[in-house]
Amino acid sequence: MQEQRRFPRLDVRVKVEYQVLDSTQDKIKSFTKNVSQGGICLFLNSFLDKGTLLDLKLFMPDKKEPILATGKIAWVEKFEVGDSKEEIEGGIEFINISDEDRRRIAKYIFGVSKV
């Protein structure tokens, strides 16, 4: 079965701060596994349920202001790394992001992928 995506993605590590929407927990610092105009794959520090909403702040390499977005967990997967380390990654769909920030992501993806 061929995977169908609306937006091209770029495998790149981008710094991210995230927090469960309306939560009092501290913001968590992490990195993306990949980025697209429609969302990100993010390394999570704990398992989050599908549908959980997150406040996101992405620090793109263009050094401009961070991208602010609200995302929804589309999927979560745990996997083993080495003998004893477990990683958790989640697919995050952007549900609220400005057109300007979406364009910044596209410009970055297409600029890097032309190399």
C-alpha positions as CSV (number, residue, x, y, z in Angstrom):
1,M,0.0,0.0,0.0
2,Q,1.4,3.4,-1.0
3,E,1.4,6.1,1.6
4,Q,-0.5,9.3,0.5
5,R,0.5,12.6,2.0
6,R,-0.9,16.1,1.3
7,F,2.5,17.8,1.8
8,P,6.1,16.8,1.2
9,R,8.1,16.3,4.3
10,L,11.8,16.8,5.1
11,D,13.7,14.6,7.6
12,V,15.3,17.3,9.7
13,R,15.8,18.0,13.4
14,V,14.2,21.2,14.4
15,K,14.1,22.4,18.1
16,V,10.5,22.4,19.4
17,E,8.9,23.4,22.7
18,Y,5.6,21.7,23.3
19,Q,2.9,21.7,26.0
20,V,-0.4,19.9,26.3
21,L,-3.0,22.5,25.6
22,D,-4.6,24.1,28.7
23,S,-2.1,22.1,30.9
24,T,-0.2,23.5,33.9
25,Q,2.9,21.3,33.2
26,D,6.1,23.0,32.1
27,K,6.9,23.3,28.4
28,I,9.0,20.3,27.2
29,K,12.0,20.8,24.9
30,S,12.4,18.3,22.1
31,F,13.2,17.8,18.4
32,T,11.4,16.9,15.3
33,K,12.1,13.8,13.2
34,N,10.6,15.4,10.2
35,V,8.7,18.5,9.2
36,S,6.0,19.3,6.6
37,Q,3.5,22.1,6.0
38,G,0.8,19.9,7.5
39,G,2.6,18.8,10.6
40,I,5.6,17.3,12.3
41,C,6.9,14.0,13.6
42,L,8.1,14.8,17.1
43,F,10.1,12.9,19.7
44,L,7.9,12.9,22.9
45,N,9.0,12.6,26.5
46,S,5.9,10.5,27.4
47,F,3.1,8.7,25.7
48,L,0.2,11.0,24.8
49,D,-3.2,9.8,23.6
50,K,-4.3,10.2,20.0
51,G,-6.3,13.4,19.7
52,T,-4.4,15.3,22.5
53,L,-3.9,19.0,21.6
54,L,-0.5,20.6,21.9
55,D,0.8,24.2,21.9
56,L,3.9,24.1,19.7
57,K,6.8,26.5,19.2
58,L,9.2,25.5,16.4
59,F,12.6,27.1,16.1
60,M,13.3,26.9,12.4
61,P,16.9,27.2,11.2
62,D,16.1,30.5,9.4
63,K,16.7,32.2,12.8
64,K,13.5,34.3,12.5
65,E,10.8,34.3,15.1
66,P,9.6,30.8,16.2
67,I,6.6,29.3,14.4
68,L,3.6,29.0,16.7
69,A,1.0,26.4,16.1
70,T,-1.6,24.2,17.7
71,G,-1.3,20.5,16.8
72,K,-3.3,17.3,17.4
73,I,-1.7,14.0,18.0
74,A,-2.5,11.8,15.0
75,W,-0.5,8.7,16.1
76,V,2.0,7.7,18.7
77,E,4.6,4.9,18.5
78,K,7.0,3.5,21.1
79,F,10.2,1.7,20.0
80,E,13.4,0.3,21.5
81,V,16.7,2.0,20.9
82,G,19.7,-0.2,22.0
83,D,19.3,-2.5,24.9
84,S,17.4,-0.5,27.4
85,K,16.3,2.8,26.0
86,E,12.7,3.5,24.8
87,E,11.8,6.3,22.4
88,I,8.4,7.7,21.7
89,E,7.5,9.6,18.6
90,G,4.2,11.1,17.6
91,G,2.7,12.4,14.4
92,I,1.3,15.9,15.0
93,E,-1.1,17.5,12.6
94,F,-1.2,21.3,12.6
95,I,-4.8,22.4,13.3
96,N,-4.0,26.1,13.9
97,I,-1.1,27.7,12.1
98,S,-0.8,31.0,10.3
99,D,-0.5,31.1,6.5
100,E,2.7,33.0,6.9
101,D,4.2,30.3,9.1
102,R,3.0,27.5,6.8
103,R,4.8,29.4,3.9
104,R,8.0,29.6,6.0
105,I,8.0,25.9,6.5
106,A,7.4,25.3,2.8
107,K,10.2,27.7,1.8
108,Y,12.6,25.9,4.1
109,I,11.6,22.4,2.9
110,F,11.9,23.3,-0.8
111,G,15.0,25.3,-0.2
112,V,16.8,22.4,1.5
113,S,15.5,19.7,-0.7
114,K,16.8,21.3,-3.9
115,V,20.4,20.7,-2.7
